[in-house]
């Protein structure tokens, strides 16, 4: 069955945002962008957050203005911050001490997350706090390892909450498309909640299957 343009657009946008951790980088991703970005997909992308930047990048690739293993600096996701792990983020000593103490005291639960997200330095970065703090820890390998656990815990609880919200209301076409695009994330993080997480994941899969069945009929 042919995928809807909105599903493909969300998948491409997810790849674009995660380019900094994908093996092969832009050389691996750009052929995918060019191959799958039909006019319908480009139209969907233009309506999504940061989607216009990806549309411009794809247009540059198709015209030959940008080589297939590259991207214009101005079109890098997150302003290029994630591609520049050596970037320095200045943190006051008092804030740094509190951050290090909270990281070392972290427990992988909601209480542990609340301790991290309540820090003024974390709040100052808004929604980008996971990436921004990771950059600040770039030269502190031990802290960076612990921060990875914090990010995984944050992603797990975020997916848990979103999954429950989705199942509490009838799925729209757009929310179904988003769910399909994000399903690998749910498959990664929901099992961290044990049997309850596995059951929740199964409910998500069933929701997608039932909607696809109804659409086919």
C-alpha positions in Angstrom: 0.0 0.0 0.0 1.4 3.4 -1.0 2.3 5.6 2.0 0.6 8.9 2.4 2.6 12.0 1.6 2.3 13.2 5.2 3.9 10.0 6.6 6.8 10.2 4.2 7.2 13.9 4.9 7.4 13.3 8.6 9.9 10.5 8.1 12.2 12.7 6.0 11.9 15.5 8.6 12.9 13.1 11.4 15.9 12.0 9.3 16.9 15.6 8.7 16.7 16.4 12.4 18.8 13.3 13.3 21.4 13.7 10.6 24.2 14.3 13.3 23.8 10.7 14.6 23.3 8.9 11.3 26.2 6.9 9.9 27.2 8.4 6.6 25.7 11.8 7.3 24.4 13.9 4.4 26.0 11.5 1.9 23.7 8.8 3.1 20.6 11.0 3.6 20.6 13.2 0.5 19.7 10.4 -2.0 16.8 9.5 0.2 15.5 13.1 0.3 15.8 13.4 -3.5 14.1 10.0 -4.3 11.2 10.3 -1.9 10.4 14.1 -2.0 7.6 14.1 -4.5 5.6 17.3 -5.0 3.0 16.1 -2.5 5.6 15.3 0.1 7.3 18.8 -0.4 3.9 20.4 0.0 3.4 18.6 3.4 6.9 19.4 4.5 6.4 23.1 3.8 3.6 23.1 6.5 5.8 21.4 9.2 8.1 23.1 11.7 11.6 23.5 10.1 10.1 21.8 7.0 10.7 24.8 4.8 14.4 24.5 5.5 14.4 20.9 4.4 12.4 21.8 1.3 15.0 24.4 0.3 17.8 21.8 0.9 16.0 19.3 -1.3 15.5 21.9 -4.0 19.2 22.7 -3.9 20.1 19.0 -4.3 17.7 18.5 -7.2 19.1 21.6 -9.0 22.7 20.6 -8.4 23.4 23.7 -6.4 24.3 21.5 -3.4 26.6 18.4 -3.8 25.0 15.1 -2.8 27.3 14.7 0.2 26.7 18.2 1.6 24.3 20.8 2.8 24.4 24.6 3.0 25.4 25.8 6.4 22.4 28.1 6.7 20.1 25.1 6.2 21.7 22.9 8.9 19.1 21.7 11.5 19.4 23.3 15.0 21.5 26.1 13.4 24.3 23.5 13.0 24.8 23.2 16.7 24.5 19.4 16.8 27.1 19.1 14.0 29.6 21.1 16.0 30.4 19.1 19.0 33.3 21.3 19.8 31.2 24.4 20.3 31.6 26.1 23.7 28.6 26.8 25.8 29.5 29.2 28.7 28.0 28.2 32.1 28.6 30.0 35.3 30.6 28.0 37.9 27.7 27.9 40.4 25.3 26.6 37.7 27.9 24.1 36.5 28.3 22.8 40.1 24.6 22.3 40.5 24.4 20.6 37.1 27.1 18.2 37.8 25.6 17.4 41.2 22.2 16.8 39.7 23.7 14.5 36.9 25.5 12.4 39.5 22.4 12.1 41.7 20.1 11.3 38.8 17.8 8.3 39.1 16.0 7.0 35.9 12.5 8.0 37.0 10.1 11.0 37.1 11.7 12.3 40.3 15.1 12.2 38.7 13.9 14.0 35.7 12.2 16.7 37.8 15.5 17.3 39.5 17.2 17.9 36.2 14.5 20.0 34.6 14.1 22.2 37.6 17.7 23.5 37.3 17.8 27.2 36.2 20.5 26.4 33.6 18.4 23.7 32.1 15.3 25.9 32.0 17.3 28.7 30.3 17.6 26.5 27.1 13.9 25.9 26.7 12.9 22.9 24.7 16.4 22.5 23.3 17.8 21.7 26.8 18.8 18.1 26.0 20.9 19.1 23.0 22.3 22.2 24.6 23.5 20.5 27.8 25.0 17.7 25.7 27.1 20.2 23.9 28.2 21.7 27.2 29.4 18.3 28.4 31.2 17.5 25.1 34.6 17.3 26.8 33.5 15.5 29.9 33.1 11.8 28.8 31.9 10.5 32.2 29.2 13.1 32.6 28.3 12.7 28.9 27.6 9.0 29.5 25.3 9.8 32.4 23.6 12.5 30.3 22.8 9.9 27.7 20.9 8.0 30.3 19.0 11.2 31.3 18.1 11.8 27.6 16.9 8.2 27.2 14.7 8.6 30.4 13.3 11.9 29.2 12.5 10.4 25.8 10.9 7.4 27.4 8.6 9.4 29.6 7.8 11.8 26.8 6.8 8.9 24.5 4.8 7.3 27.4 2.8 10.4 28.0 2.2 11.1 24.3 1.1 7.5 23.7 -1.5 7.7 26.4 -2.7 11.0 25.1 -3.1 9.6 21.6 -5.1 6.6 22.8 -7.3 8.8 25.0 -8.8 10.5 21.9 -9.9 9.4 18.4 -7.0 9.5 16.0 -7.2 12.1 13.2 -5.5 11.5 9.9 -2.6 13.7 10.9 -2.1 12.2 14.3 -2.2 8.7 12.8 0.5 9.8 10.3 2.6 11.2 13.1 2.1 8.0 15.1 3.3 5.9 12.1 6.3 8.1 11.6 7.2 8.0 15.3 6.5 4.3 15.8 10.2 3.3 15.9 10.7 5.8 18.8 7.8 4.1 20.7 9.3 0.7 19.9 12.6 1.9 21.4 11.3 3.5 24.6 8.0 2.0 25.7 9.5 -1.4 26.5 11.6 0.4 29.2 8.3 0.5 31.2 8.2 -3.3 31.3 4.9 -5.1 30.8 2.8 -2.0 30.9 5.0 -0.4 28.2 4.7 -3.5 26.0 0.9 -3.5 26.3 0.8 0.2 25.5 2.9 -0.3 22.4 0.6 -3.1 21.3 -2.4 -0.8 21.6 -0.6 1.8 19.4 0.1 -0.8 16.8 -3.5 -2.0 16.9 -4.8 1.5 16.5 -2.7 1.9 13.3 -3.8 -1.5 12.0 -7.5 -0.8 12.6 -7.4 2.6 11.0 -5.6 1.1 7.9 -8.2 -1.7 7.8 -11.1 0.8 8.0 -9.5 3.0 5.3 -9.1 0.0 3.0 -12.8 -0.7 3.3 
